[in-house]
Amino acid sequence: MPPDPPATRAVRRRRIVAVQGTAQLTSAVAAMRAMDRAAGDAAANHLLIHNLSCPAEQAGEFADCIARLARRVADWASVHHLTAHELAVLQKQHATEGLAAASGSLAEMTDVTAADEILLGQNLLFLNHLVDRAHPAAVKACYGDGVGLNFSTDYFRPPEFEQGWRGLGRRLEREARRRLHRWTGAKPPPPRPQGKKPGHAVAFDRHYLLLANRFDSRVDDFVQLEAEDFRRLFASYVPEIDAAVQIDGDPLAPALAQASRIVVLLTSNFSETARMQQAEEVEACVAAAAAQGSGPGSLLVVKPHPRDSREKVRLITAIAARHFAAVVPLDAPWTFHLPFESIYDRWFLRDARVRRTTRVVCTSSAGLSLEALYDQPVEVLFGERTVRRLFAHNWRSLRIRHEADLRRIIADLRAARLHDRAA
């Protein structure tokens, strides 16, 4: 059959997809697949990796991991890592020269000049707003945060009055500048780009979610993502593990074979974000993990958060060795940034004995996917007493609420599983 004449040939949809990590990548690809199934064809996708928020020396390997995983599960017309320096240049240019200049620079950096669809996470970030405003006619879709979660823009925002001396100093500085410009008649500087204040979320046309409306916000109109899509995607990353094992050896299998009790600790970047002191975070993580099953025959597997510092992981490993018979930190470059779900699929899911003797403790919503996708019980750290003792003052109430939400969601997921089995 001859091809369509040029005048009538359909133009392939162009889609910009922005992600900050491997969990977000997985949710974004699951949303892409849902969008393409509804449209009846596949778009030309452009991936923007941005705002990795990890220690600077780890950003390159983190971005490289995201790009490699992305190429395993989707076709991309282009893949670009926007570095922290490039984002700072864009933000400064937006503030001093305006939207058109910043949009033009973004197009030059990425070679993407037009988009019919944009697919973003829900976080209030400058790049999300720049992409949104640079392509006003594009359909704007959101894949949530983590594994297709949604919450309000204020969920993790300390109240203004609780932001301490630093926040007070910034407010006084802004007020002084405002009065100076009013008294001198000088033209005030351009406003800061949107993205860090309540109510400045992108106005999305569609939401694609796996675990919708579990926190403090409700999206009435959303596309329900399929759990099986996520399981397949996480399984698709496993060849990354197999290839590395052939070169570096297997870091887990021998330890799992010898252990009679296995505890997996999923960490988070609390000290890196000034919510806890590093020594206190290490203390709390080790104590909570040890309470789940230390002593002879015990194994602790430490899965770092991609935004953790390697120094903190090293300290957790060293101190945990006093309590566990063996400790295996998954801190090699290829395991550090992988989603734990892929590690779970490779080493835990396929071995009934290992799975039966494993207890997982988590410090964030990262554990929800294990409950929702794999029926793996998860315990939430740290507990109200520890939070009140160790967390920074302005984060305590938010952390207590978040832990309560996580425990409630886990209880709901377990109740739904029991209901499905009974039916």
C-alpha positions as CSV (number, residue, x, y, z in Angstrom):
1,M,0.0,0.0,0.0
2,P,1.5,3.4,-1.0
3,P,2.1,5.9,1.9
4,D,-0.3,8.7,2.5
5,P,0.3,11.9,0.5
6,P,2.3,14.4,2.5
7,A,-0.7,16.7,2.8
8,T,-2.9,14.1,4.5
9,R,-0.3,12.1,6.5
10,A,-0.9,12.4,10.3
11,V,1.6,14.4,12.3
12,R,2.8,12.4,15.3
13,R,2.0,13.9,18.6
14,R,4.9,15.5,20.5
15,R,5.1,14.9,24.2
16,I,7.5,16.3,26.9
17,V,7.9,14.1,29.9
18,A,9.7,15.6,33.0
19,V,10.9,13.3,35.8
20,Q,13.0,13.6,39.0
21,G,13.8,10.0,39.7
22,T,13.2,6.3,38.9
23,A,9.8,6.0,40.7
24,Q,8.6,9.1,38.9
25,L,9.9,7.7,35.6
26,T,7.9,4.5,36.2
27,S,4.7,6.4,36.9
28,A,5.3,8.6,33.9
29,V,5.8,5.7,31.6
30,A,2.7,4.0,33.0
31,A,0.8,7.2,32.3
32,M,2.3,7.4,28.8
33,R,1.0,3.9,28.0
34,A,-2.5,4.8,29.2
35,M,-2.5,8.0,27.1
36,D,-1.3,6.1,24.0
37,R,-3.9,3.4,24.5
38,A,-6.6,6.0,24.6
39,A,-5.2,7.9,21.6
40,G,-4.7,4.8,19.5
41,D,-1.1,5.6,18.6
42,A,2.2,6.5,20.2
43,A,3.6,10.0,20.7
44,A,7.1,11.1,20.0
45,N,8.5,11.4,23.6
46,H,11.1,13.8,24.9
47,L,12.4,13.1,28.4
48,L,13.7,15.8,30.7
49,I,15.5,14.7,33.8
50,H,15.7,17.5,36.3
51,N,15.9,18.5,40.0
52,L,17.5,15.3,41.2
53,S,18.2,17.0,44.6
54,C,20.9,14.6,45.5
55,P,24.5,15.2,46.6
56,A,26.2,16.9,43.7
57,E,28.8,14.2,43.2
58,Q,26.0,11.6,42.7
59,A,23.9,13.6,40.2
60,G,25.6,12.2,37.1
61,E,25.2,8.5,38.0
62,F,21.6,9.1,39.1
63,A,20.7,10.8,35.8
64,D,22.5,8.1,33.9
65,C,20.5,5.4,35.8
66,I,17.2,7.2,35.0
67,A,18.2,7.5,31.3
68,R,19.2,3.8,31.0
69,L,15.9,2.6,32.6
70,A,13.9,4.9,30.5
71,R,15.4,3.5,27.3
72,R,14.6,0.0,28.5
73,V,10.8,0.7,28.7
74,A,10.0,3.3,26.1
75,D,11.1,4.9,22.8
76,W,12.4,8.4,23.2
77,A,13.0,11.0,20.5
78,S,15.4,12.6,22.9
79,V,16.7,12.3,26.5
80,H,18.2,15.3,28.3
81,H,19.5,15.8,31.8
82,L,19.0,19.4,32.9
83,T,21.8,20.0,35.5
84,A,21.4,22.1,38.6
85,H,23.5,24.8,36.9
86,E,21.4,24.8,33.8
87,L,18.2,25.1,35.9
88,A,19.7,28.0,37.8
89,V,20.6,29.8,34.5
90,L,17.0,29.3,33.3
91,Q,15.5,30.6,36.5
92,K,17.7,33.6,36.6
93,Q,17.0,34.3,32.9
94,H,13.3,34.0,33.6
95,A,13.5,36.5,36.4
96,T,15.6,39.1,34.5
97,E,14.6,38.7,30.9
98,G,11.2,37.1,31.0
99,L,9.4,33.9,29.9
100,A,10.2,34.1,26.1
101,A,14.0,34.3,26.8
102,A,13.9,31.4,29.3
103,S,11.7,29.3,27.0
104,G,14.1,29.9,24.1
105,S,17.1,28.8,26.2
106,L,15.2,25.7,27.3
107,A,14.5,24.9,23.7
108,E,18.2,25.3,22.8
109,M,19.3,23.1,25.7
110,T,16.9,20.3,24.8
111,D,16.3,20.7,21.1
112,V,12.6,20.6,21.8
113,T,10.7,23.5,20.3
114,A,7.1,22.4,20.4
115,A,4.8,20.0,22.3
116,D,1.2,18.9,22.0
117,E,1.3,17.2,25.4
118,I,3.3,17.7,28.6
119,L,3.5,15.0,31.3
120,L,4.7,16.3,34.7
121,G,5.0,15.3,38.3
122,Q,2.9,17.3,40.8
123,N,5.8,18.9,42.7
124,L,6.0,22.7,42.7
125,L,9.2,23.2,40.7
126,F,10.4,25.9,38.4
127,L,10.9,23.6,35.4
128,N,7.4,22.3,35.6
129,H,6.0,25.9,35.4
130,L,8.4,26.9,32.7
131,V,7.4,23.9,30.5
132,D,3.8,24.6,31.3
133,R,4.0,28.3,30.3
134,A,6.3,27.7,27.3
135,H,3.6,25.4,25.8
136,P,0.3,27.0,26.7
137,A,-1.7,25.1,24.0
138,A,-0.4,21.6,25.1
139,V,-2.6,19.2,27.0
140,K,-1.2,19.1,30.5
141,A,-1.2,15.7,32.3
142,C,0.1,14.8,35.7
143,Y,1.4,11.4,36.9
144,G,1.4,12.5,40.6
145,D,4.4,11.8,42.8
146,G,6.2,8.5,43.6
147,V,4.1,5.6,42.4
148,G,1.1,7.6,41.2
149,L,0.2,9.3,44.4
150,N,-1.4,12.7,44.9
151,F,-1.4,15.2,47.8
152,S,-2.0,18.9,48.1
153,T,0.7,21.6,47.5
154,D,0.7,22.2,51.3
155,Y,1.0,18.6,52.5
156,F,4.8,18.8,53.1
157,R,5.0,22.6,53.7
158,P,5.7,23.8,57.2
159,P,3.4,26.6,58.3
160,E,4.9,30.0,57.6
161,F,5.1,31.0,61.2
162,E,7.1,27.8,62.0
163,Q,9.9,28.4,59.6
164,G,12.2,29.8,62.2
165,W,14.8,32.6,62.0
166,R,15.7,31.9,58.4
167,G,12.2,32.3,57.2
168,L,11.7,35.4,59.4
169,G,14.9,36.9,57.9
170,R,13.7,36.3,54.4
171,R,10.3,37.9,55.1
172,L,12.0,40.9,56.7
173,E,14.4,41.2,53.7
174,R,11.5,41.1,51.2
175,E,9.5,43.7,53.2
176,A,12.6,46.0,53.4
177,R,13.1,45.8,49.6
178,R,9.4,46.5,48.9
179,R,9.5,49.6,51.0
180,L,12.8,50.8,49.5
181,H,11.4,50.5,46.0
182,R,8.2,52.4,47.0
183,W,10.1,55.2,48.7
184,T,12.6,55.7,45.9
185,G,10.2,55.2,43.1
186,A,12.5,52.6,41.5
187,K,11.0,49.9,39.4
188,P,10.8,46.7,41.5
189,P,12.6,43.6,40.3
190,P,10.7,41.0,38.3
191,P,8.7,38.6,40.5
192,R,10.3,35.3,41.4
193,P,9.2,32.4,39.1
194,Q,6.1,30.6,40.4
195,G,6.4,27.2,41.9
196,K,7.2,27.5,45.6
197,K,4.1,29.1,47.0
198,P,0.7,27.6,47.9
199,G,-1.8,27.6,45.1
200,H,0.9,27.7,42.4
201,A,0.4,24.2,41.1
202,V,0.1,23.7,37.4
203,A,-3.5,23.6,36.2
204,F,-3.6,20.1,34.8
205,D,-6.1,18.9,32.3
206,R,-5.8,15.2,33.3
207,H,-4.4,13.1,36.2
208,Y,-3.0,9.6,35.8
209,L,-2.8,7.9,39.3
210,L,-2.2,4.5,40.8
211,L,-3.1,5.2,44.4
212,A,-5.4,8.2,44.1
213,N,-6.8,10.4,46.8
214,R,-5.1,8.6,49.7
215,F,-3.7,11.7,51.3
216,D,-5.2,15.2,51.8
217,S,-6.4,16.1,48.3
218,R,-9.0,14.8,46.0
219,V,-9.0,14.6,42.3
220,D,-12.5,13.6,41.1
221,D,-11.6,13.2,37.4
222,F,-8.5,10.9,36.9
223,V,-7.4,7.9,34.9
224,Q,-6.8,4.8,37.1
225,L,-3.4,3.4,36.2
226,E,-3.1,-0.4,36.2
227,A,-1.1,-2.2,38.9
228,E,0.1,-4.7,36.3
229,D,1.7,-2.0,34.2
230,F,3.8,-1.0,37.2
231,R,4.8,-4.6,38.0
232,R,5.8,-5.1,34.4
233,L,7.8,-1.9,34.3
234,F,9.7,-2.7,37.5
235,A,10.4,-6.2,36.1
236,S,11.7,-4.6,32.9
237,Y,14.5,-2.9,34.9
238,V,15.8,-6.3,36.3
239,P,18.2,-6.9,33.3
240,E,20.1,-3.9,34.7
241,I,20.7,-6.0,37.8
242,D,21.6,-9.2,35.8
243,A,24.1,-7.3,33.7
244,A,25.8,-5.8,36.7
245,V,25.9,-9.1,38.6
246,Q,27.8,-10.7,35.8
247,I,30.5,-8.1,36.1
248,D,30.6,-7.3,39.8
249,G,29.2,-10.5,41.4
250,D,26.0,-11.0,43.3
251,P,25.8,-8.7,46.4
252,L,22.7,-10.3,47.9
253,A,22.1,-14.0,47.0
254,P,24.8,-15.5,49.3
255,A,23.6,-13.4,52.3
256,L,20.0,-14.2,51.7
257,A,20.7,-18.0,51.5
258,Q,22.4,-17.9,54.9
259,A,20.0,-15.7,56.8
260,S,17.2,-17.0,58.9
261,R,15.7,-13.5,59.4
262,I,15.8,-10.7,56.9
263,V,15.1,-7.1,57.5
264,V,15.1,-4.6,54.6
265,L,15.5,-0.9,55.5
266,L,14.3,1.7,53.0
267,T,15.9,5.0,54.0
268,S,15.0,8.5,53.1
269,N,16.9,11.8,52.9
270,F,15.9,13.4,56.2
271,S,19.3,14.7,57.4
272,E,20.1,15.8,53.8
273,T,17.0,18.0,53.9
274,A,17.6,19.3,57.5
275,R,14.6,17.5,59.0
276,M,16.9,15.5,61.3
277,Q,20.5,15.5,62.3
278,Q,22.5,12.8,60.6
279,A,23.7,11.0,63.7
280,E,20.1,11.0,65.1
281,E,18.7,9.7,61.8
282,V,21.2,6.9,61.8
283,E,20.4,6.0,65.4
284,A,16.7,5.9,64.7
285,C,17.0,3.9,61.6
286,V,19.2,1.3,63.1
287,A,17.1,1.0,66.3
288,A,13.9,0.5,64.3
289,A,15.5,-2.0,62.0
290,A,17.0,-4.0,64.9
291,A,13.6,-4.1,66.6
292,Q,12.3,-6.1,63.6
293,G,14.7,-9.0,63.9
294,S,18.4,-8.7,64.9
295,G,20.7,-11.2,66.5
296,P,22.2,-14.5,65.2
297,G,21.2,-15.5,61.7
298,S,19.8,-12.0,61.0
299,L,20.5,-10.0,57.8
300,L,19.9,-6.3,57.3
301,V,19.6,-5.1,53.7
302,V,20.0,-1.3,53.4
303,K,18.4,0.2,50.3
304,P,19.4,3.9,50.1
305,H,17.1,6.6,48.9
306,P,18.6,8.0,45.7
307,R,18.9,11.3,47.4
308,D,20.8,10.0,50.4
309,S,24.4,10.7,51.0
310,R,26.8,7.8,50.8
311,E,28.3,8.9,54.1
312,K,25.0,8.3,55.9
313,V,24.6,4.9,54.4
314,R,28.1,4.0,55.4
315,L,27.3,5.0,59.0
316,I,24.1,3.0,59.1
317,T,26.0,0.0,57.8
318,A,28.8,0.3,60.4
319,I,26.5,0.7,63.4
320,A,24.0,-1.9,62.3
321,A,26.8,-4.4,62.2
322,R,26.7,-4.4,66.0
323,H,23.1,-5.8,65.9
324,F,22.9,-8.0,62.8
325,A,24.9,-11.0,61.9
326,A,25.3,-9.5,58.4
327,V,24.6,-6.2,56.8
328,V,24.4,-5.7,53.0
329,P,24.2,-2.0,51.8
330,L,22.9,-1.7,48.3
331,D,25.2,1.3,47.7
332,A,26.9,0.3,44.4
333,P,26.2,2.8,41.7
334,W,23.8,0.4,39.9
335,T,21.8,-0.5,43.0
336,F,21.9,2.9,44.8
337,H,19.5,4.5,42.3
338,L,17.4,1.5,41.2
339,P,13.8,1.3,42.4
340,F,13.6,-1.2,45.3
341,E,10.7,-2.8,43.5
342,S,13.1,-4.1,40.9
343,I,15.5,-5.4,43.5
344,Y,12.5,-7.0,45.3
345,D,11.4,-8.7,42.0
346,R,15.0,-10.0,41.4
347,W,15.9,-11.3,44.8
348,F,12.8,-11.6,47.0
349,L,9.6,-12.2,45.0
350,R,10.8,-15.3,43.3
351,D,12.0,-17.1,46.4
352,A,9.2,-18.2,48.8
353,R,11.5,-18.8,51.7
354,V,13.2,-15.5,51.4
355,R,9.9,-13.6,51.0
356,R,8.4,-15.5,54.0
357,T,11.3,-14.5,56.3
358,T,11.6,-10.8,55.1
359,R,10.3,-7.8,57.0
360,V,10.5,-4.4,55.4
361,V,10.7,-1.1,57.3
362,C,10.3,2.2,55.5
363,T,10.5,5.8,56.3
364,S,8.3,7.2,53.4
365,S,5.6,6.5,50.9
366,A,8.1,4.3,49.0
367,G,6.8,1.3,50.9
368,L,3.3,1.7,49.7
369,S,4.1,0.1,46.3
370,L,5.3,-3.1,48.1
371,E,1.9,-3.4,49.8
372,A,-0.1,-2.4,46.8
373,L,1.7,-4.3,44.1
374,Y,3.3,-7.3,45.8
375,D,1.4,-7.9,49.0
376,Q,4.6,-7.4,51.0
377,P,3.9,-6.2,54.6
378,V,5.7,-3.0,55.4
379,E,6.3,-1.3,58.8
380,V,6.4,2.5,58.9
381,L,9.1,4.3,60.9
382,F,9.6,6.2,63.3
383,G,6.7,6.6,65.7
384,E,5.4,9.7,67.4
385,R,7.8,9.6,70.4
386,T,10.9,9.4,68.2
387,V,9.6,12.1,65.8
388,R,9.0,14.5,68.7
389,R,12.5,13.7,70.1
390,L,14.5,13.8,66.9
391,F,12.8,15.7,64.1
392,A,13.4,19.5,63.6
393,H,10.7,21.5,65.3
394,N,8.9,22.8,62.2
395,W,8.7,19.3,60.7
396,R,7.3,17.4,63.7
397,S,3.6,17.9,63.1
398,L,3.9,17.2,59.4
399,R,5.9,14.0,60.0
400,I,3.4,12.7,62.6
401,R,0.5,13.3,60.2
402,H,2.4,11.7,57.3
403,E,3.2,8.5,59.3
404,A,-0.5,8.3,60.4
405,D,-1.5,8.6,56.8
406,L,0.9,5.9,55.7
407,R,-0.3,3.5,58.4
408,R,-4.0,4.2,57.5
409,I,-3.3,3.7,53.7
410,I,-1.5,0.4,54.5
411,A,-4.4,-0.8,56.6
412,D,-6.8,0.1,53.8
413,L,-4.7,-1.8,51.3
414,R,-4.6,-4.9,53.5
415,A,-8.3,-4.7,54.1
416,A,-9.0,-4.5,50.4
417,R,-6.8,-7.6,49.8
418,L,-8.7,-9.6,52.4
419,H,-12.0,-8.5,50.8
420,D,-10.8,-9.5,47.4
421,R,-9.7,-12.9,48.6
422,A,-13.0,-13.5,50.4
423,A,-14.9,-12.6,47.3
